[in-house]
Amino acid sequence: MASESIHPASAPSRRVVVAAVGAAGLALTLNACGSEDDSSSSSSSSSDSAAGGSVLAKTSDIPEGGGKIFKDSGVVVTQPTAGEFKAFSSKCTHQGCAVTGITNGVITCPCHKSEFSVSDGSVKKGPATQPLPEEKITVSGDSISLA
């Protein structure tokens, strides 16, 4: 009778375990960076399907000197001065986090505290070095839509 040597299955190396844990942590971090929630999305049902020309908001929903973030559409709509409406991407140009706040004429990113102007999307405070890209909107009567 021939005897076969039985080799126990080897456990993963320490390097493999550390790499797997690191990759999982990185995935969670990146997912968290882009999933900041803003509860200030419009309460009208049309804001949920704002892409492709659907109405995002009423002009009265956008405060003068401030703005509103539409998380589902990926845009920030601002009203720098009375009757002037602008729109920008809600994705920070530093590392792609979603901006979450608008106060005192400034759009803020929670990840690294970059600040952007509500007037033109320009960087007011880094680490971001590029402005928020402008988005096209149309204002018709009291409705604001993505173009």
Protein Blocks (a to p, Z undefined) as FASTA:
>chain_A
ZZddddddddddfklmmmmmmmmmmmmmmmmmmmcccfkbcfbfklmmmgghiafbdfkl
pcghiacddfknopacddfbghiacdddfbdfklopacfbdeehiacdfklopacdfklo
pafbdfbfbdcdddddddehjaccdZZ
